[in-house]
Amino acid sequence: MNRGPQNAPLIWIAIPLVLLAVFYGYPMAAILKTSFQMDGNGGLDQVFHILSSRMFGYALGFSLFQAVLSTLLTLGFALPGVIMFLLCDFSGKKWMQLLASLPFVLPTVVVASAFRALWGSHGMVNSFAVHYLGFHSAPFNLDYGLPAVLMAHVFYNTSVVFKLVAGFGANLDRSLIDSARSLGASTRIIVFRILLPLLKPSVTAASLLVFLFCFCSFGVVLILGGPGFSTLEIEIYRQTVHFFNLPAAAILSLVQILFTGMVFVVYLKLQKHHPAAPFNTGGAGLSLPVRSRMNRLGIRFFQSAWILFLGLPLLSLVIGSIYTDTGFSPVFFMELFRNPDQSVFYISPFRAIVHSIGFAGTATLISMMIGIPVAAYLSSTSGRIRPVIDILFMLPLSTSAVTLGFGFIIAFDRPPLDLRGSWILIPMSHALVAFPFVVRVLVPAFQGVSERLGEAAALLGATTGQIWWKIIFPIARKSIAGATIFSFMISLGEFGATAFIARPQTSTIPVAIFRFLSQPGSLNQGQAMAMSCLLLLITVFGFLWVEWLIAVEPKRACV
């Protein structure tokens, strides 16, 4: 493996280490301390009391149940499409790839709003059934409940399975498939005896990530689950916001950290030790022409299923934002810019949009300032210290945003770090969520730059800083731009940590959408759909921009 073009000095990650210690280590330590405090008294009695309570048992049990069920349903829906995508050439393949990649970058509140717009009591499906199929009332009432949560999780995590498994499978050696077919193997044998065993490492990794994301799901369960369902994430939120029981919330957060940390460690070990698969260096992939009529029908069936399941929620969201009781109208968008009561305490949706853009810009700047030097160091360093530094900076990725937000409110409420009234906590929490993704994007980009370029520049008298600034960064500029856009999108849609930290004066778009969805009335629901559409538009634009940057990325120097 290429160790990188030029060794970055350890001092480059000094500031990121300090920020990680202050804004991640300190809040996690505050959670640990608070979990052993009850009415000023410390001890393990309250820990055992909470862990043996019915509330904890139900929250943990339902968290595991819905995460396992969501993972199985996601694999059942996504894997046939991935296999079809890998093995077959068919029209519309590029658009299917784009549609399958989009859901994961969408904010959770947008996904929840989309499914409410599609399957809710006043959603597109029920409205069609009442007006055109003769039903007297809505046949599907999925505003809340487990089915809505499961469907949203499958929608949201199909992208994870597709990206990991299809990306891994696209590099497999096509000669294995050709040899099997030349020996008379059927498609069934090729899929179950050859392809799936080769894909097993990526399927296992995708399963763990999907489970982790569903176990830590907050916005989807909060909006679509309703009051009858409670996960650890939801219970942390309720114990903090509704009951102000900080020790109980801290204990639940500690359990959440330990559980997600163990799953994340297993994921990293599997990534490190899974058996190597034979790779194709020619780039031809596995795609083969489809000749059988039955195979063509099967492809059309799965293609239609993917388009309907992944596309209809987004389409219904757009329709719900412009369809009123009197027909199509832009009234919901116009209401976003009005303050009907002229209240000085009213925070308009427009102001929430301004806040979100400002916070996202600041968070992006912070995450890039942290992520670039860390990625530079990791891409050019080997030895025993590298995996330690890598795991250390990936810790925020194994911690849910809800736990992070809770840690912020209990850690930064007293001197010397009394930041309760400071706006910086919101973008800093967003930056902690985003920068591990920035590092994961930039490390391969920096490692792809030829080491000989740095050596040649060093022979001509260039310093390490000059080599990185004048040679490496310009070559990797498109990857840096892509990481910047991705970081901005993550911040723009972040909801878990913001739900704890944001005040009415600093509401963001996701918080405003949740506020509208929580209130009755068609106007509130319509404004939620309108704001979700604005957030969807920005996210889709950013996603397409990143995809374009990847598509036009020139081949890196390989001298």
Secondary structure, DSSP 8 states (H G I E B T S, - for coil): ----SS---GGGGHHHHHHHIIIIIHHHHHHHHHTTEETTEESSHHHHHHHTSHHHHHHHHHHHHHHHHHHHHHHHHHHHHHHHHHHEE-TTHHHHHHHHHSGGGS-HHHHHHHHHHHHSTTSHHHHHHHHHS--SS-S---SSSHHHHHHHHHHHHHHHHIIIIIHHHTTB-HHHHHHHHHTT--HHHIIIIIIHHHHHHHHHHHHHHHHHHHHT--HHIIIII-TT---HHHHHHIIIIIS--HHHHHHHHHHHHHHHHHHHHHHHHHHHHS----B-SS---S-EE---HHHHHHHHHHHHHHHHHHHHHHHHHHHHHHEETTEE-SHHHHHTT--TT--TT---HHHHHHHHHHHHHHHHHHHHHHHHHHHHHHHT--STHHHHHHHHHHGGGGS-HHHHHHHHHHHSSSTTS--TT-TTHHHHHHHHHHHHHHHHHHHHHHHTS-HHHHHHHHHTT--HHHHIIIIIHHHTHHHHHHHHHHHHHHHHH--TTHHHH--GGG--HHHHHHHHHTS-SHHHHHHHHHHHHHHHHHHHHHHHHHHHHHHT-------
